[in-house]
Every structure is written in C-alpha cells, then in structure tokens.
Amino acid sequence: MSISRISALSLGSALLIVCATAALAAGSEADFKAAYAAAEAANKEAGLLRNQWTTTEAALAAAQKAADRGDFDQAIAASKEAEALAKASIFQSTSEKQAWKALEIR
C-alpha cells in the first residue's frame, strides 16, 4: 500500500468517526424527556422548600417550546439550565436555613 492510499484511508476513517460522533451528539426526544423530568423533579423539590425561582419556570417553558418546535438540542440545553437553577435555589434555601445561626445579635 502506498502512503497516499494509507493517508486517504486514514482520512476517510477519521471523517466517518467524526460524522458518527456528531450524529450521536444530536439530542433525541427521549433525551429531552429525561432532562426535562430531572429539571421538573428538582423544581418540585425547590417548591417543597418554598423557594422556586421564576427563572427556573422560564427555562422550563423555553425547553417545552423548543421541544414543540422539534429542536431537541435546544430543549435539552434549556432543561439542563432549568435543573441547574432549581438545584441552586435548593442550595440557597438549605444554606440560608443554617446561616441564620451564625449571625451575631448585637
């Protein structure tokens, strides 16, 4: 085999791997549903702590709109953002429940 033929095969193999990876990276409806369910669960937990953020609701709405358009990559990204916001609100709520104990009354 000549070097040019090996290079062509290597290039072809590399392109095939890149294309397959890109196809796998595209989000599916199932991926969206899983991400959205995780975000909703975290938001529900924040609600139980009485600390739901409006930004979380906005991110969930954006995720649903993107999914309705069939843009599952954007829907997954918005769902993950909503989950992160909900988890941040949970962290805020739990840390503030403990923080007041460290206050010094003067």
N, C-alpha and C positions, 0 to 999 in steps of 0.2 A: 504494500500500500504506500502510496506517495504521501508526502507531508501535506500537500494541498487537499487530498482526499480525506485525511485524518482531521484536518482543520475544519473541513466542511461538515464532516460527521459530528465533530465536537460542537460546532456552532449550531447545527440542527438539533442536537440533543439539548443544548442549553436553551434554545428557543422553545422547544417542546416543554421543558421543565418550567420555564417562566410562564408560558401560556396556561399550563395546568395549574400552577400555583395561583395565578390571577383568577382563574375560574373558581377555584376553591375558596378564594378570599371573598367572593361576592356573597352577600348575605341572602339568606332564603327567608321565606315566610315563617318557617319553623324556628329559625334563629331569632327572628323578630319576636315571635310569641314568647320564647323563653326569656329574652331580655326584658320584654315588657312585663311579664309576670314577676320577674325579680324586682323590677322597679316598683310595681304596684304593691308587692309584699313589703318592701322597705317603707313605702309611703304609708301603708296601713299601720305599720309599727310606729312610725312618727306620729300618726294620728292618735294612737293609743296613749302616747306621751304628751298629747295636746300641743304638738309643735310641728305641724305641717307647714311647709313653706309654699308660697304661691308660685315661686319659680319652679318648684317640682311639678306642680299641676300644669304649668305652661309647657314644660318639657314633655310631659306625658301626652298632652294634647298635640304637640308638634310631632311626636312619634306616631300617633294614631293617624294624623293627616298624611304623613309621609307613607305610611303603610297603605292607606286607602288609595294613594297615587301609584302604588306598586314600587316605590323607591325604598326597598328594604334596607339598603346600606344606610341611608339617612335615618330611617326609622329605628334601626338598631343603635346608631350613634346617639340619637335623642333619648332612647330608652336607657342607655348606659349613663347618660348625663343625668337623667331623672333619678336613677338609682343612686348615683353619687351624691346628688343634692339631698335626697331623702336620708341617706346614711350620715351626711354632715349635720342634718337637723337632729337626728337621733343623738349624735355625738354631742351637739350643743346642749340638748336637753339633759342628758345624763351628766355632763360635766358641770352644768350650772346647778344641778341638784346638790352636788358636792362642794362647789366653790363657795357657797354662802357660809359654810362652816369655817372657812379660812379668814373671813372678814373680822376685823378688829373693831369692836364698838368703842367709841371714844366719848 
